[in-house]
Structure formats: C-alpha cells, structure tokens
Amino acid sequence: MFKNLRLFKLDDPAAVDLDRCEAQLAARRFRPCGPLETATMGWVPPLGEETSALSHIAGDCVLVCVRRQERLLPAAVVAETLDEKIAEIEDREARTVGRKERRQVKDEVLLDLLPRAFTRSRRACAYLDRQTGWLLVDAASAKAAEDLVDLLRETLGSLPVHPPRPSRPPELLLTQWVTTGDLPAGLTLGDECELRDAQDEKAVVRCRGHDLAAEEIATHLRAGKQVTKLALDWREGLTFVLQEDLSLKRLRFADELLEEGLDEGLEDEAARLDAEFILMTGELRALLACLEEAFLQAEAPADLAAPAALAAESDPPF
C-alpha cells in the first residue's frame, strides 16, 4: 500500500509496451555501489526479493520498484581527515598548502574513504495505469519522484509525462471546500489543514485535530488566508492530506476496507501483495477520477477568484 502519491499524466498511455517492459527493466537492474561510487540506482522486484520479475502487471496497471543505494560519507569526516592530511604536509615540508593542492588532497581523501564508507538503500514504487493515463509514484518528495521518473524514461527509451495541470488554482478550490462545506461526492473534510496568507507566504497557520467548521478557521479565511493543505476522507475507506500541488501524503487505507477486500487465507507473501495492489489501484482509480473532475476538467467558477471576499459578504455556513 502506497503511503504517498506524486502524480504524473502520460501523454500517450498506449505507447507503453507491456510486452517489452520486463526486458527493458532488466537492462537497468539494480547493482550495489562499487568501491568508488557514491550512489547507484536500478530496478528490483516489486513483490519482494524472493521473486524475480521486475514488473508486476494487474489488469491495465504495471507496478515497478526502484532501489537507490548511496555511500554515507559525512562532510564533517571528510573535512577532519583533510585537515589532518594538510597539517601533516605542512609540518613535514615546512610550507603552506595552496588552494589547488588542497583540492588535490581532498580528492585523494575521498578516494581513500569511499570504499570504507557505509551504504544505505531506499526503495520507491510506482505504477502505470494505462486505463486512466496516470503514473503514480510513492515518494514523499518531488525530487525522489522525479528521480524515479527519469530512470523510467531512460529505461523505456521514451516516457512523455507531465505533472497535473489544474484548470483552477487548487488552493482556491480547497478554500471553497472548507468555507462552504460543499465537497464532491465521496469526499468529506478531515481534521487537519494548513492556511497561508495569499500576500505573505511566511504567514502560515497549521491546524491538526481541529473541527474545520469551527469559527476559528472561518476567521482566518475571512482574513484572506487560503487552504494549501487539507485532510480528506474518501468514502470512509481512505484518508489522506491533499496538497496545493495535488500530491497526496499520509495515505491510510481503513482496516475495514482491507478486511473486506483481502482473502484471509492468503499465506503466500507475493499473492498477498498482489491482492493488495489490485485493491489499492481500484480505490485510487476512483479517487483520482473524482479529483481529476474537480481540478483538471471543470472550468473555474467566478466565485473562486475572491474566496475571502465571498466569505466576508455572506454569513459563515458553520
């Protein structure tokens, strides 16, 4: 089950050749860092190391997983070792080490320390949905998602994708949802939001565990703040925080949904992960259809242009 979602839209979902996908991924299979490499990245089996397939297909969805390994060489350790080397040279030869020579000594220090440095690995999964045209990446940061997309593009030879292009400013629509309480069918407000002043980005109010229909929130909205992050509940089966760039964080699937959708008799780990993947893709497909209609398809109503003025002119609905 994904914990975060970074969204990318495929220009031509049919261009992804599932028959060639496995062979293409195999050409960029993960390998550990060499003695003098700072980092490596490649594909690993998404259903666990006990399996061999580098892609997992369920219906129109193909799941992949990338592993990035990097050597941990703290800058403080490099600096300390470099200072010791420089001091040794200056004491032995009774001279001052210049800037150019210092850079050369630093390169020698890195070559000496890298093979002995510890390594750390991180994994990130993504899946292509050819039915909807979405590429969904489980990454908390935009940089990690872009790294995975770049590797996938290199692996497949071509992958024309772009981030979501909302037809209306997301923060204005999120503000309207909190102001009016009128959300698309299936979505309900959670108990968390972030409010930012449209004129001063440093003026931020973060609310967690709050009733978003409370007068305290309404006061901030009437003062001109906009909702830039909003906790939402999808059909009582999935909770998440929607951000102004349309990424989703802290996805959590309800235990009741998992109990209803998964067979308790599944003892094989790969079979259980496959069942979870099918359940997750079905639920996210419905959720993204709702968000796509709200943010990417419909034209922005005139009242979204001035949510603060709207809130000030009318009595708050809460």
Secondary structure as the mmCIF struct_conf table of DSSP 4:
data_model
#
loop_
_struct_conf.conf_type_id
_struct_conf.id
_struct_conf.beg_label_comp_id
_struct_conf.beg_label_asym_id
_struct_conf.beg_label_seq_id
_struct_conf.end_label_comp_id
_struct_conf.end_label_asym_id
_struct_conf.end_label_seq_id
BEND BEND1 LYS A 3 LYS A 3
STRN STRN1 LEU A 5 LEU A 5
STRN STRN2 ARG A 6 LEU A 10
BEND BEND2 ASP A 11 ASP A 11
HELX_RH_3T_P HELX_RH_3T_P1 PRO A 13 ALA A 15
BEND BEND3 VAL A 16 VAL A 16
HELX_RH_AL_P HELX_RH_AL_P1 LEU A 18 ALA A 26
TURN_TY1_P TURN_TY1_P1 ALA A 27 ARG A 28
STRN STRN3 ARG A 29 ARG A 29
HELX_LH_PP_P HELX_LH_PP_P1 PRO A 32 GLY A 34
TURN_TY1_P TURN_TY1_P2 PRO A 35 LEU A 36
BEND BEND4 THR A 38 THR A 38
STRN STRN4 ALA A 39 VAL A 44
TURN_TY1_P TURN_TY1_P3 PRO A 46 LEU A 47
TURN_TY1_P TURN_TY1_P4 GLU A 49 GLU A 50
BEND BEND5 LEU A 54 LEU A 54
STRN STRN5 HIS A 56 ALA A 58
TURN_TY1_P TURN_TY1_P5 GLY A 59 ASP A 60
STRN STRN6 CYS A 61 LEU A 72
HELX_RH_AL_P HELX_RH_AL_P2 ALA A 75 GLU A 93
TURN_TY1_P TURN_TY1_P6 ALA A 94 ALA A 94
BEND BEND6 ARG A 95 ARG A 95
HELX_RH_AL_P HELX_RH_AL_P3 ARG A 99 LEU A 113
HELX_RH_3T_P HELX_RH_3T_P2 LEU A 114 ARG A 116
BEND BEND7 ALA A 117 ALA A 117
STRN STRN7 PHE A 118 ASP A 129
TURN_TY1_P TURN_TY1_P7 ARG A 130 GLY A 133
STRN STRN8 TRP A 134 VAL A 137
BEND BEND8 ALA A 140 SER A 141
HELX_RH_AL_P HELX_RH_AL_P4 ALA A 142 LEU A 156
BEND BEND9 GLY A 157 GLY A 157
STRN STRN9 VAL A 161 HIS A 162
BEND BEND10 SER A 167 ARG A 168
HELX_RH_AL_P HELX_RH_AL_P5 PRO A 170 THR A 180
TURN_TY1_P TURN_TY1_P8 ALA A 185 GLY A 186
STRN STRN10 LEU A 187 ASP A 197
BEND BEND11 ALA A 198 GLN A 199
TURN_TY1_P TURN_TY1_P9 GLU A 201 LYS A 202
STRN STRN11 VAL A 204 ARG A 208
BEND BEND12 GLY A 209 GLY A 209
TURN_TY1_P TURN_TY1_P10 LEU A 212 ALA A 213
BEND BEND13 ALA A 214 ALA A 214
HELX_RH_AL_P HELX_RH_AL_P6 GLU A 215 ARG A 222
TURN_TY1_P TURN_TY1_P11 ALA A 223 GLY A 224
STRN STRN12 LYS A 225 TRP A 234
TURN_TY1_P TURN_TY1_P12 ARG A 235 GLY A 237
STRN STRN13 LEU A 238 GLN A 243
TURN_TY1_P TURN_TY1_P13 GLU A 244 ASP A 245
BEND BEND14 LEU A 246 LEU A 246
STRN STRN14 LEU A 248 PHE A 253
HELX_RH_AL_P HELX_RH_AL_P7 ASP A 255 GLY A 261
BEND BEND15 LEU A 262 LEU A 262
TURN_TY1_P TURN_TY1_P14 GLU A 264 GLY A 265
BEND BEND16 ASP A 268 ASP A 268
HELX_RH_AL_P HELX_RH_AL_P8 GLU A 269 GLU A 292
HELX_RH_PI_P HELX_RH_PI_P1 GLU A 293 GLN A 297
BEND BEND17 ALA A 298 ALA A 298
HELX_LH_PP_P HELX_LH_PP_P2 GLU A 299 PRO A 301
HELX_RH_3T_P HELX_RH_3T_P3 ALA A 302 ALA A 305
HELX_RH_AL_P HELX_RH_AL_P9 PRO A 307 GLU A 313
BEND BEND18 SER A 314 SER A 314
#
